[in-house]
Amino acid sequence: MSPIYTEVKEFYAAYDNAIKQLQDARVTPSPDLGSSFWLNTKYREELQTLGNKLMLDNPAFSRMYYSVFANLLKKTDK
C-alpha cells in the first residue's frame, strides 16, 4: 500500500466528481477544468484547495499532486 494512497484516492474521487458534474451540466463532453467558464473555475478552485489540504496532511502527496493533478487544473485561456 502506497503512503499516499488515501490522498490520491480522495483527490481523484473529487476530480472525477467535478468532471461528472460538468458533463451533467453539459458544459462539454470532455470538460477542461482550466477553462475560464465560471463552473469550471469553481471546481478548479475547490480541487486546488483540496490538493493543498492533502499536501499539508501528507507532504509526500505533493510529488503526485504537482506531477499529475496540477497539470489537469492549470488555467487555460479558453
Distance bins in CASP14 RR format, pairs under 12 A and 6 or more apart:
PFRMAT RR
TARGET T0000
AUTHOR 0000-0000-0000
RMODE 2
METHOD distances of the structure
MODEL  1
1 8 0 0 0 0 0 1 0 0 0 0 0
1 9 0 0 0 0 0 1 0 0 0 0 0
2 8 1 0 0 1 0 0 0 0 0 0 0
2 9 0 0 0 0 1 0 0 0 0 0 0
2 58 0 0 0 0 0 1 0 0 0 0 0
2 60 0 0 0 0 1 0 0 0 0 0 0
2 61 0 0 0 0 1 0 0 0 0 0 0
2 63 0 0 0 0 0 1 0 0 0 0 0
2 64 0 0 0 0 1 0 0 0 0 0 0
3 57 0 0 0 0 0 1 0 0 0 0 0
3 58 1 0 0 1 0 0 0 0 0 0 0
3 59 0 0 0 0 0 1 0 0 0 0 0
3 60 1 0 1 0 0 0 0 0 0 0 0
3 61 0 0 0 0 1 0 0 0 0 0 0
3 63 0 0 0 0 0 1 0 0 0 0 0
3 64 0 0 0 0 0 1 0 0 0 0 0
4 10 0 0 0 0 0 1 0 0 0 0 0
4 11 0 0 0 0 1 0 0 0 0 0 0
4 12 0 0 0 0 0 1 0 0 0 0 0
4 51 0 0 0 0 0 1 0 0 0 0 0
4 54 0 0 0 0 1 0 0 0 0 0 0
4 55 0 0 0 0 1 0 0 0 0 0 0
4 57 0 0 0 0 0 1 0 0 0 0 0
4 58 1 0 0 1 0 0 0 0 0 0 0
4 59 0 0 0 0 1 0 0 0 0 0 0
4 60 1 0 1 0 0 0 0 0 0 0 0
4 61 1 0 1 0 0 0 0 0 0 0 0
4 62 0 0 0 0 1 0 0 0 0 0 0
4 63 0 0 0 0 1 0 0 0 0 0 0
4 64 1 0 1 0 0 0 0 0 0 0 0
4 65 0 0 0 0 1 0 0 0 0 0 0
4 67 0 0 0 0 0 1 0 0 0 0 0
4 68 0 0 0 0 0 1 0 0 0 0 0
4 69 0 0 0 0 0 1 0 0 0 0 0
5 11 0 0 0 0 0 1 0 0 0 0 0
5 12 0 0 0 0 0 1 0 0 0 0 0
5 54 0 0 0 0 0 1 0 0 0 0 0
5 58 0 0 0 0 0 1 0 0 0 0 0
5 60 0 0 0 0 0 1 0 0 0 0 0
5 61 0 0 0 0 1 0 0 0 0 0 0
5 64 0 0 0 0 0 1 0 0 0 0 0
6 12 0 0 0 0 0 1 0 0 0 0 0
6 13 0 0 0 0 0 1 0 0 0 0 0
6 54 0 0 0 0 1 0 0 0 0 0 0
6 57 0 0 0 0 1 0 0 0 0 0 0
6 58 1 0 0 1 0 0 0 0 0 0 0
6 60 0 0 0 0 0 1 0 0 0 0 0
6 61 0 0 0 0 1 0 0 0 0 0 0
6 64 0 0 0 0 0 1 0 0 0 0 0
7 13 0 0 0 0 0 1 0 0 0 0 0
7 14 0 0 0 0 0 1 0 0 0 0 0
7 50 0 0 0 0 1 0 0 0 0 0 0
7 51 0 0 0 0 1 0 0 0 0 0 0
7 52 0 0 0 0 0 1 0 0 0 0 0
7 53 0 0 0 0 1 0 0 0 0 0 0
7 54 1 0 1 0 0 0 0 0 0 0 0
7 55 0 0 0 0 1 0 0 0 0 0 0
7 56 0 0 0 0 0 1 0 0 0 0 0
7 57 1 0 0 1 0 0 0 0 0 0 0
7 58 1 0 1 0 0 0 0 0 0 0 0
7 59 0 0 0 0 0 1 0 0 0 0 0
7 60 0 0 0 0 1 0 0 0 0 0 0
7 61 1 0 1 0 0 0 0 0 0 0 0
7 62 0 0 0 0 1 0 0 0 0 0 0
7 63 0 0 0 0 0 1 0 0 0 0 0
7 64 1 0 0 1 0 0 0 0 0 0 0
7 65 0 0 0 0 1 0 0 0 0 0 0
7 68 0 0 0 0 0 1 0 0 0 0 0
7 69 0 0 0 0 0 1 0 0 0 0 0
8 14 0 0 0 0 0 1 0 0 0 0 0
8 15 0 0 0 0 0 1 0 0 0 0 0
8 16 0 0 0 0 0 1 0 0 0 0 0
8 50 0 0 0 0 0 1 0 0 0 0 0
8 51 0 0 0 0 0 1 0 0 0 0 0
8 54 0 0 0 0 1 0 0 0 0 0 0
8 55 0 0 0 0 0 1 0 0 0 0 0
8 58 0 0 0 0 1 0 0 0 0 0 0
8 60 0 0 0 0 0 1 0 0 0 0 0
8 61 1 0 0 1 0 0 0 0 0 0 0
8 62 0 0 0 0 0 1 0 0 0 0 0
8 63 0 0 0 0 0 1 0 0 0 0 0
8 64 1 0 1 0 0 0 0 0 0 0 0
8 65 0 0 0 0 1 0 0 0 0 0 0
8 67 0 0 0 0 0 1 0 0 0 0 0
8 68 0 0 0 0 1 0 0 0 0 0 0
8 69 0 0 0 0 1 0 0 0 0 0 0
9 15 0 0 0 0 0 1 0 0 0 0 0
9 16 0 0 0 0 0 1 0 0 0 0 0
9 54 0 0 0 0 0 1 0 0 0 0 0
9 61 0 0 0 0 0 1 0 0 0 0 0
9 64 0 0 0 0 0 1 0 0 0 0 0
10 16 0 0 0 0 0 1 0 0 0 0 0
10 17 0 0 0 0 0 1 0 0 0 0 0
10 47 0 0 0 0 0 1 0 0 0 0 0
10 50 1 0 0 1 0 0 0 0 0 0 0
10 51 0 0 0 0 1 0 0 0 0 0 0
10 53 0 0 0 0 1 0 0 0 0 0 0
10 54 1 0 0 1 0 0 0 0 0 0 0
10 55 0 0 0 0 0 1 0 0 0 0 0
10 57 0 0 0 0 1 0 0 0 0 0 0
10 58 0 0 0 0 0 1 0 0 0 0 0
10 61 0 0 0 0 1 0 0 0 0 0 0
10 64 0 0 0 0 0 1 0 0 0 0 0
10 65 0 0 0 0 0 1 0 0 0 0 0
10 69 0 0 0 0 0 1 0 0 0 0 0
11 17 0 0 0 0 0 1 0 0 0 0 0
11 18 0 0 0 0 0 1 0 0 0 0 0
11 46 0 0 0 0 0 1 0 0 0 0 0
11 47 1 0 0 1 0 0 0 0 0 0 0
11 48 0 0 0 0 0 1 0 0 0 0 0
11 49 0 0 0 0 0 1 0 0 0 0 0
11 50 1 0 0 1 0 0 0 0 0 0 0
11 51 1 0 1 0 0 0 0 0 0 0 0
11 52 0 0 0 0 0 1 0 0 0 0 0
11 53 0 0 0 0 1 0 0 0 0 0 0
11 54 1 0 1 0 0 0 0 0 0 0 0
11 55 0 0 0 0 1 0 0 0 0 0 0
11 57 0 0 0 0 0 1 0 0 0 0 0
11 58 0 0 0 0 0 1 0 0 0 0 0
11 61 1 0 0 1 0 0 0 0 0 0 0
11 62 0 0 0 0 0 1 0 0 0 0 0
11 64 0 0 0 0 1 0 0 0 0 0 0
11 65 1 0 0 1 0 0 0 0 0 0 0
11 68 0 0 0 0 1 0 0 0 0 0 0
11 69 1 0 0 1 0 0 0 0 0 0 0
11 70 0 0 0 0 0 1 0 0 0 0 0
11 72 0 0 0 0 0 1 0 0 0 0 0
11 73 0 0 0 0 0 1 0 0 0 0 0
12 18 0 0 0 0 0 1 0 0 0 0 0
12 19 0 0 0 0 0 1 0 0 0 0 0
12 47 0 0 0 0 0 1 0 0 0 0 0
12 50 0 0 0 0 0 1 0 0 0 0 0
12 51 0 0 0 0 0 1 0 0 0 0 0
12 54 0 0 0 0 0 1 0 0 0 0 0
12 61 0 0 0 0 0 1 0 0 0 0 0
12 64 0 0 0 0 1 0 0 0 0 0 0
12 65 0 0 0 0 0 1 0 0 0 0 0
12 68 0 0 0 0 1 0 0 0 0 0 0
12 69 0 0 0 0 1 0 0 0 0 0 0
12 72 0 0 0 0 0 1 0 0 0 0 0
13 19 0 0 0 0 0 1 0 0 0 0 0
13 20 0 0 0 0 0 1 0 0 0 0 0
13 47 0 0 0 0 0 1 0 0 0 0 0
13 50 0 0 0 0 1 0 0 0 0 0 0
13 54 0 0 0 0 0 1 0 0 0 0 0
14 20 0 0 0 0 0 1 0 0 0 0 0
14 21 0 0 0 0 0 1 0 0 0 0 0
14 33 0 0 0 0 0 1 0 0 0 0 0
14 43 0 0 0 0 1 0 0 0 0 0 0
14 44 0 0 0 0 0 1 0 0 0 0 0
14 46 1 0 0 1 0 0 0 0 0 0 0
14 47 1 0 0 1 0 0 0 0 0 0 0
14 48 0 0 0 0 0 1 0 0 0 0 0
14 49 0 0 0 0 1 0 0 0 0 0 0
14 50 1 0 1 0 0 0 0 0 0 0 0
14 51 0 0 0 0 1 0 0 0 0 0 0
14 53 0 0 0 0 0 1 0 0 0 0 0
14 54 0 0 0 0 1 0 0 0 0 0 0
14 69 0 0 0 0 0 1 0 0 0 0 0
14 72 0 0 0 0 0 1 0 0 0 0 0
14 73 0 0 0 0 0 1 0 0 0 0 0
15 21 0 0 0 0 0 1 0 0 0 0 0
15 22 0 0 0 0 0 1 0 0 0 0 0
15 31 0 0 0 0 0 1 0 0 0 0 0
15 33 0 0 0 0 1 0 0 0 0 0 0
15 43 0 0 0 0 1 0 0 0 0 0 0
15 44 0 0 0 0 0 1 0 0 0 0 0
15 46 0 0 0 0 0 1 0 0 0 0 0
15 47 1 0 0 1 0 0 0 0 0 0 0
15 48 0 0 0 0 0 1 0 0 0 0 0
15 50 0 0 0 0 1 0 0 0 0 0 0
15 51 0 0 0 0 1 0 0 0 0 0 0
15 54 0 0 0 0 0 1 0 0 0 0 0
15 65 0 0 0 0 0 1 0 0 0 0 0
15 68 0 0 0 0 1 0 0 0 0 0 0
15 69 1 0 0 1 0 0 0 0 0 0 0
15 70 0 0 0 0 0 1 0 0 0 0 0
15 71 0 0 0 0 0 1 0 0 0 0 0
15 72 1 0 0 1 0 0 0 0 0 0 0
15 73 0 0 0 0 1 0 0 0 0 0 0
16 22 0 0 0 0 0 1 0 0 0 0 0
16 23 0 0 0 0 0 1 0 0 0 0 0
16 31 0 0 0 0 0 1 0 0 0 0 0
16 33 0 0 0 0 0 1 0 0 0 0 0
16 43 0 0 0 0 0 1 0 0 0 0 0
16 47 0 0 0 0 0 1 0 0 0 0 0
16 69 0 0 0 0 0 1 0 0 0 0 0
16 72 0 0 0 0 0 1 0 0 0 0 0
17 23 0 0 0 0 0 1 0 0 0 0 0
17 24 0 0 0 0 0 1 0 0 0 0 0
17 31 0 0 0 0 0 1 0 0 0 0 0
17 33 0 0 0 0 0 1 0 0 0 0 0
17 43 0 0 0 0 1 0 0 0 0 0 0
17 46 0 0 0 0 1 0 0 0 0 0 0
17 47 0 0 0 0 1 0 0 0 0 0 0
17 50 0 0 0 0 0 1 0 0 0 0 0
18 24 0 0 0 0 0 1 0 0 0 0 0
18 25 0 0 0 0 0 1 0 0 0 0 0
18 27 0 0 0 0 0 1 0 0 0 0 0
18 31 1 0 0 1 0 0 0 0 0 0 0
18 32 0 0 0 0 0 1 0 0 0 0 0
18 33 1 0 0 1 0 0 0 0 0 0 0
18 34 0 0 0 0 0 1 0 0 0 0 0
18 39 0 0 0 0 1 0 0 0 0 0 0
18 40 0 0 0 0 1 0 0 0 0 0 0
18 41 0 0 0 0 0 1 0 0 0 0 0
18 42 0 0 0 0 1 0 0 0 0 0 0
18 43 1 1 0 0 0 0 0 0 0 0 0
18 44 0 0 0 0 1 0 0 0 0 0 0
18 45 0 0 0 0 0 1 0 0 0 0 0
18 46 1 0 0 1 0 0 0 0 0 0 0
18 47 1 0 0 1 0 0 0 0 0 0 0
18 48 0 0 0 0 0 1 0 0 0 0 0
18 50 0 0 0 0 1 0 0 0 0 0 0
18 69 0 0 0 0 0 1 0 0 0 0 0
18 72 0 0 0 0 1 0 0 0 0 0 0
18 73 0 0 0 0 1 0 0 0 0 0 0
19 25 0 0 0 0 0 1 0 0 0 0 0
19 27 0 0 0 0 1 0 0 0 0 0 0
19 28 0 0 0 0 0 1 0 0 0 0 0
19 29 0 0 0 0 0 1 0 0 0 0 0
19 30 0 0 0 0 1 0 0 0 0 0 0
19 31 1 0 1 0 0 0 0 0 0 0 0
19 32 0 0 0 0 1 0 0 0 0 0 0
19 33 1 0 0 1 0 0 0 0 0 0 0
19 34 0 0 0 0 0 1 0 0 0 0 0
19 39 0 0 0 0 0 1 0 0 0 0 0
19 40 0 0 0 0 0 1 0 0 0 0 0
19 43 0 0 0 0 1 0 0 0 0 0 0
19 44 0 0 0 0 0 1 0 0 0 0 0
19 47 0 0 0 0 0 1 0 0 0 0 0
19 72 0 0 0 0 1 0 0 0 0 0 0
19 73 0 0 0 0 0 1 0 0 0 0 0
20 26 0 0 0 0 0 1 0 0 0 0 0
20 27 0 0 0 0 0 1 0 0 0 0 0
20 29 0 0 0 0 0 1 0 0 0 0 0
20 30 0 0 0 0 0 1 0 0 0 0 0
20 31 0 0 0 0 1 0 0 0 0 0 0
20 43 0 0 0 0 0 1 0 0 0 0 0
21 27 0 0 0 0 1 0 0 0 0 0 0
21 31 0 0 0 0 1 0 0 0 0 0 0
21 33 0 0 0 0 0 1 0 0 0 0 0
21 39 1 0 0 1 0 0 0 0 0 0 0
21 40 0 0 0 0 0 1 0 0 0 0 0
21 42 0 0 0 0 1 0 0 0 0 0 0
21 43 1 0 0 1 0 0 0 0 0 0 0
21 46 0 0 0 0 0 1 0 0 0 0 0
21 47 0 0 0 0 0 1 0 0 0 0 0
22 28 1 0 0 1 0 0 0 0 0 0 0
22 29 0 0 0 0 1 0 0 0 0 0 0
22 30 0 0 0 0 1 0 0 0 0 0 0
22 31 1 1 0 0 0 0 0 0 0 0 0
22 32 0 0 0 0 1 0 0 0 0 0 0
22 33 1 0 0 1 0 0 0 0 0 0 0
22 34 0 0 0 0 0 1 0 0 0 0 0
22 35 0 0 0 0 1 0 0 0 0 0 0
22 37 0 0 0 0 1 0 0 0 0 0 0
22 38 0 0 0 0 0 1 0 0 0 0 0
22 39 1 0 0 1 0 0 0 0 0 0 0
22 40 1 0 0 1 0 0 0 0 0 0 0
22 41 0 0 0 0 0 1 0 0 0 0 0
22 42 0 0 0 0 1 0 0 0 0 0 0
22 43 1 0 0 1 0 0 0 0 0 0 0
22 44 0 0 0 0 0 1 0 0 0 0 0
22 47 0 0 0 0 0 1 0 0 0 0 0
23 29 1 0 0 1 0 0 0 0 0 0 0
23 30 0 0 0 0 1 0 0 0 0 0 0
23 31 1 0 0 1 0 0 0 0 0 0 0
23 32 0 0 0 0 0 1 0 0 0 0 0
23 33 0 0 0 0 0 1 0 0 0 0 0
23 39 0 0 0 0 0 1 0 0 0 0 0
23 40 0 0 0 0 0 1 0 0 0 0 0
23 43 0 0 0 0 0 1 0 0 0 0 0
24 31 0 0 0 0 0 1 0 0 0 0 0
24 39 0 0 0 0 0 1 0 0 0 0 0
25 31 0 0 0 0 1 0 0 0 0 0 0
25 37 0 0 0 0 1 0 0 0 0 0 0
25 38 0 0 0 0 0 1 0 0 0 0 0
25 39 1 0 0 1 0 0 0 0 0 0 0
25 40 0 0 0 0 1 0 0 0 0 0 0
25 42 0 0 0 0 0 1 0 0 0 0 0
25 43 0 0 0 0 0 1 0 0 0 0 0
26 37 0 0 0 0 0 1 0 0 0 0 0
26 39 0 0 0 0 0 1 0 0 0 0 0
27 33 0 0 0 0 0 1 0 0 0 0 0
27 34 0 0 0 0 0 1 0 0 0 0 0
27 35 1 0 0 1 0 0 0 0 0 0 0
27 36 0 0 0 0 0 1 0 0 0 0 0
27 37 1 0 0 1 0 0 0 0 0 0 0
27 38 0 0 0 0 0 1 0 0 0 0 0
27 39 1 0 0 1 0 0 0 0 0 0 0
27 40 1 0 0 1 0 0 0 0 0 0 0
27 41 0 0 0 0 0 1 0 0 0 0 0
27 42 0 0 0 0 0 1 0 0 0 0 0
27 43 0 0 0 0 1 0 0 0 0 0 0
27 78 0 0 0 0 0 1 0 0 0 0 0
28 34 0 0 0 0 0 1 0 0 0 0 0
28 35 0 0 0 0 1 0 0 0 0 0 0
28 37 0 0 0 0 1 0 0 0 0 0 0
28 39 0 0 0 0 0 1 0 0 0 0 0
28 40 0 0 0 0 1 0 0 0 0 0 0
28 78 0 0 0 0 1 0 0 0 0 0 0
31 37 0 0 0 0 1 0 0 0 0 0 0
31 39 0 0 0 0 1 0 0 0 0 0 0
31 40 1 0 0 1 0 0 0 0 0 0 0
31 41 0 0 0 0 0 1 0 0 0 0 0
31 42 0 0 0 0 0 1 0 0 0 0 0
31 43 0 0 0 0 1 0 0 0 0 0 0
31 44 0 0 0 0 0 1 0 0 0 0 0
31 72 0 0 0 0 0 1 0 0 0 0 0
31 73 0 0 0 0 0 1 0 0 0 0 0
31 76 0 0 0 0 0 1 0 0 0 0 0
31 78 0 0 0 0 0 1 0 0 0 0 0
32 39 0 0 0 0 0 1 0 0 0 0 0
32 40 1 0 0 1 0 0 0 0 0 0 0
32 41 0 0 0 0 0 1 0 0 0 0 0
32 43 0 0 0 0 0 1 0 0 0 0 0
32 44 0 0 0 0 1 0 0 0 0 0 0
32 71 0 0 0 0 0 1 0 0 0 0 0
32 72 0 0 0 0 1 0 0 0 0 0 0
32 73 0 0 0 0 0 1 0 0 0 0 0
32 74 0 0 0 0 1 0 0 0 0 0 0
32 75 0 0 0 0 1 0 0 0 0 0 0
32 76 1 0 0 1 0 0 0 0 0 0 0
32 77 0 0 0 0 0 1 0 0 0 0 0
32 78 1 0 0 1 0 0 0 0 0 0 0
33 39 0 0 0 0 1 0 0 0 0 0 0
33 40 1 0 1 0 0 0 0 0 0 0 0
33 41 0 0 0 0 1 0 0 0 0 0 0
33 42 0 0 0 0 1 0 0 0 0 0 0
33 43 1 0 0 1 0 0 0 0 0 0 0
33 44 1 0 1 0 0 0 0 0 0 0 0
33 45 0 0 0 0 1 0 0 0 0 0 0
33 46 0 0 0 0 1 0 0 0 0 0 0
33 47 1 0 0 1 0 0 0 0 0 0 0
33 48 0 0 0 0 1 0 0 0 0 0 0
33 69 0 0 0 0 1 0 0 0 0 0 0
33 70 0 0 0 0 0 1 0 0 0 0 0
33 71 0 0 0 0 0 1 0 0 0 0 0
33 72 1 0 0 1 0 0 0 0 0 0 0
33 73 1 0 1 0 0 0 0 0 0 0 0
33 74 0 0 0 0 1 0 0 0 0 0 0
33 75 0 0 0 0 1 0 0 0 0 0 0
33 76 0 0 0 0 1 0 0 0 0 0 0
33 78 0 0 0 0 0 1 0 0 0 0 0
34 40 1 0 1 0 0 0 0 0 0 0 0
34 41 1 0 0 1 0 0 0 0 0 0 0
34 42 0 0 0 0 0 1 0 0 0 0 0
34 43 0 0 0 0 1 0 0 0 0 0 0
34 44 1 0 1 0 0 0 0 0 0 0 0
34 45 0 0 0 0 0 1 0 0 0 0 0
34 47 0 0 0 0 0 1 0 0 0 0 0
34 48 0 0 0 0 0 1 0 0 0 0 0
34 70 0 0 0 0 0 1 0 0 0 0 0
34 71 0 0 0 0 0 1 0 0 0 0 0
34 72 0 0 0 0 1 0 0 0 0 0 0
34 73 1 0 0 1 0 0 0 0 0 0 0
34 74 1 0 0 1 0 0 0 0 0 0 0
34 75 1 0 1 0 0 0 0 0 0 0 0
34 76 1 0 1 0 0 0 0 0 0 0 0
34 77 0 0 0 0 1 0 0 0 0 0 0
34 78 1 0 0 1 0 0 0 0 0 0 0
35 41 1 0 0 1 0 0 0 0 0 0 0
35 42 0 0 0 0 0 1 0 0 0 0 0
35 43 0 0 0 0 0 1 0 0 0 0 0
35 44 0 0 0 0 1 0 0 0 0 0 0
35 72 0 0 0 0 0 1 0 0 0 0 0
35 73 0 0 0 0 0 1 0 0 0 0 0
35 74 0 0 0 0 0 1 0 0 0 0 0
35 75 0 0 0 0 1 0 0 0 0 0 0
35 76 1 0 0 1 0 0 0 0 0 0 0
35 77 0 0 0 0 1 0 0 0 0 0 0
35 78 1 0 1 0 0 0 0 0 0 0 0
36 42 0 0 0 0 0 1 0 0 0 0 0
36 44 0 0 0 0 1 0 0 0 0 0 0
36 75 1 0 0 1 0 0 0 0 0 0 0
36 76 1 0 0 1 0 0 0 0 0 0 0
36 77 1 0 0 1 0 0 0 0 0 0 0
36 78 1 0 0 1 0 0 0 0 0 0 0
37 43 0 0 0 0 1 0 0 0 0 0 0
37 44 0 0 0 0 1 0 0 0 0 0 0
37 75 0 0 0 0 0 1 0 0 0 0 0
37 76 0 0 0 0 0 1 0 0 0 0 0
37 78 1 0 0 1 0 0 0 0 0 0 0
38 44 0 0 0 0 0 1 0 0 0 0 0
38 45 0 0 0 0 0 1 0 0 0 0 0
39 45 0 0 0 0 0 1 0 0 0 0 0
39 46 0 0 0 0 0 1 0 0 0 0 0
40 46 0 0 0 0 0 1 0 0 0 0 0
40 47 0 0 0 0 0 1 0 0 0 0 0
40 72 0 0 0 0 0 1 0 0 0 0 0
40 73 0 0 0 0 1 0 0 0 0 0 0
40 74 0 0 0 0 0 1 0 0 0 0 0
40 75 0 0 0 0 1 0 0 0 0 0 0
40 76 0 0 0 0 1 0 0 0 0 0 0
40 78 0 0 0 0 1 0 0 0 0 0 0
41 47 0 0 0 0 0 1 0 0 0 0 0
41 48 0 0 0 0 0 1 0 0 0 0 0
41 73 0 0 0 0 0 1 0 0 0 0 0
41 75 0 0 0 0 1 0 0 0 0 0 0
41 76 0 0 0 0 0 1 0 0 0 0 0
41 78 0 0 0 0 0 1 0 0 0 0 0
42 48 0 0 0 0 0 1 0 0 0 0 0
42 49 0 0 0 0 0 1 0 0 0 0 0
43 49 0 0 0 0 0 1 0 0 0 0 0
43 50 0 0 0 0 0 1 0 0 0 0 0
43 72 0 0 0 0 0 1 0 0 0 0 0
43 73 0 0 0 0 1 0 0 0 0 0 0
44 50 0 0 0 0 0 1 0 0 0 0 0
44 51 0 0 0 0 0 1 0 0 0 0 0
44 69 0 0 0 0 0 1 0 0 0 0 0
44 70 0 0 0 0 0 1 0 0 0 0 0
44 72 0 0 0 0 1 0 0 0 0 0 0
44 73 1 0 1 0 0 0 0 0 0 0 0
44 74 0 0 0 0 1 0 0 0 0 0 0
44 75 1 0 0 1 0 0 0 0 0 0 0
44 76 0 0 0 0 0 1 0 0 0 0 0
45 51 0 0 0 0 0 1 0 0 0 0 0
45 52 0 0 0 0 0 1 0 0 0 0 0
45 73 0 0 0 0 1 0 0 0 0 0 0
45 75 0 0 0 0 0 1 0 0 0 0 0
46 52 0 0 0 0 0 1 0 0 0 0 0
46 53 0 0 0 0 0 1 0 0 0 0 0
46 73 0 0 0 0 0 1 0 0 0 0 0
47 53 0 0 0 0 0 1 0 0 0 0 0
47 54 0 0 0 0 0 1 0 0 0 0 0
47 65 0 0 0 0 0 1 0 0 0 0 0
47 69 1 0 0 1 0 0 0 0 0 0 0
47 70 0 0 0 0 1 0 0 0 0 0 0
47 72 0 0 0 0 1 0 0 0 0 0 0
47 73 1 0 1 0 0 0 0 0 0 0 0
47 74 0 0 0 0 0 1 0 0 0 0 0
48 54 0 0 0 0 0 1 0 0 0 0 0
48 55 0 0 0 0 0 1 0 0 0 0 0
48 65 0 0 0 0 1 0 0 0 0 0 0
48 66 0 0 0 0 0 1 0 0 0 0 0
48 69 0 0 0 0 1 0 0 0 0 0 0
48 70 0 0 0 0 1 0 0 0 0 0 0
48 72 0 0 0 0 0 1 0 0 0 0 0
48 73 1 0 1 0 0 0 0 0 0 0 0
48 74 0 0 0 0 0 1 0 0 0 0 0
48 75 0 0 0 0 0 1 0 0 0 0 0
49 55 0 0 0 0 0 1 0 0 0 0 0
49 56 0 0 0 0 0 1 0 0 0 0 0
49 73 0 0 0 0 0 1 0 0 0 0 0
50 56 0 0 0 0 0 1 0 0 0 0 0
50 57 0 0 0 0 0 1 0 0 0 0 0
50 61 0 0 0 0 0 1 0 0 0 0 0
50 65 0 0 0 0 1 0 0 0 0 0 0
50 69 0 0 0 0 1 0 0 0 0 0 0
50 73 0 0 0 0 0 1 0 0 0 0 0
51 57 0 0 0 0 1 0 0 0 0 0 0
51 58 0 0 0 0 0 1 0 0 0 0 0
51 59 0 0 0 0 0 1 0 0 0 0 0
51 61 1 0 0 1 0 0 0 0 0 0 0
51 62 0 0 0 0 1 0 0 0 0 0 0
51 64 0 0 0 0 1 0 0 0 0 0 0
51 65 1 0 1 0 0 0 0 0 0 0 0
51 66 0 0 0 0 0 1 0 0 0 0 0
51 68 0 0 0 0 0 1 0 0 0 0 0
51 69 1 0 0 1 0 0 0 0 0 0 0
51 70 0 0 0 0 1 0 0 0 0 0 0
51 72 0 0 0 0 0 1 0 0 0 0 0
51 73 0 0 0 0 1 0 0 0 0 0 0
52 58 0 0 0 0 0 1 0 0 0 0 0
52 59 0 0 0 0 0 1 0 0 0 0 0
52 61 0 0 0 0 0 1 0 0 0 0 0
52 62 0 0 0 0 1 0 0 0 0 0 0
52 65 0 0 0 0 1 0 0 0 0 0 0
52 66 0 0 0 0 0 1 0 0 0 0 0
52 69 0 0 0 0 0 1 0 0 0 0 0
52 70 0 0 0 0 0 1 0 0 0 0 0
52 73 0 0 0 0 0 1 0 0 0 0 0
53 61 0 0 0 0 1 0 0 0 0 0 0
53 62 0 0 0 0 0 1 0 0 0 0 0
53 65 0 0 0 0 0 1 0 0 0 0 0
54 60 0 0 0 0 0 1 0 0 0 0 0
54 61 1 0 1 0 0 0 0 0 0 0 0
54 62 0 0 0 0 1 0 0 0 0 0 0
54 64 0 0 0 0 1 0 0 0 0 0 0
54 65 1 0 0 1 0 0 0 0 0 0 0
54 66 0 0 0 0 0 1 0 0 0 0 0
54 69 0 0 0 0 1 0 0 0 0 0 0
55 61 1 0 1 0 0 0 0 0 0 0 0
55 62 1 0 1 0 0 0 0 0 0 0 0
55 63 0 0 0 0 1 0 0 0 0 0 0
55 64 0 0 0 0 1 0 0 0 0 0 0
55 65 1 0 1 0 0 0 0 0 0 0 0
55 66 0 0 0 0 1 0 0 0 0 0 0
55 69 0 0 0 0 0 1 0 0 0 0 0
55 70 0 0 0 0 0 1 0 0 0 0 0
56 62 0 0 0 0 1 0 0 0 0 0 0
56 65 0 0 0 0 0 1 0 0 0 0 0
57 65 0 0 0 0 0 1 0 0 0 0 0
58 64 0 0 0 0 1 0 0 0 0 0 0
58 65 0 0 0 0 0 1 0 0 0 0 0
59 65 0 0 0 0 0 1 0 0 0 0 0
59 66 0 0 0 0 0 1 0 0 0 0 0
60 66 0 0 0 0 0 1 0 0 0 0 0
61 67 0 0 0 0 0 1 0 0 0 0 0
61 68 0 0 0 0 0 1 0 0 0 0 0
61 69 0 0 0 0 1 0 0 0 0 0 0
61 70 0 0 0 0 0 1 0 0 0 0 0
62 68 0 0 0 0 0 1 0 0 0 0 0
62 69 0 0 0 0 0 1 0 0 0 0 0
62 70 0 0 0 0 1 0 0 0 0 0 0
63 69 0 0 0 0 0 1 0 0 0 0 0
63 70 0 0 0 0 0 1 0 0 0 0 0
64 70 0 0 0 0 1 0 0 0 0 0 0
64 71 0 0 0 0 0 1 0 0 0 0 0
64 72 0 0 0 0 0 1 0 0 0 0 0
65 71 0 0 0 0 1 0 0 0 0 0 0
65 72 0 0 0 0 0 1 0 0 0 0 0
65 73 0 0 0 0 1 0 0 0 0 0 0
66 72 0 0 0 0 0 1 0 0 0 0 0
66 73 0 0 0 0 0 1 0 0 0 0 0
66 74 0 0 0 0 0 1 0 0 0 0 0
68 74 0 0 0 0 0 1 0 0 0 0 0
END
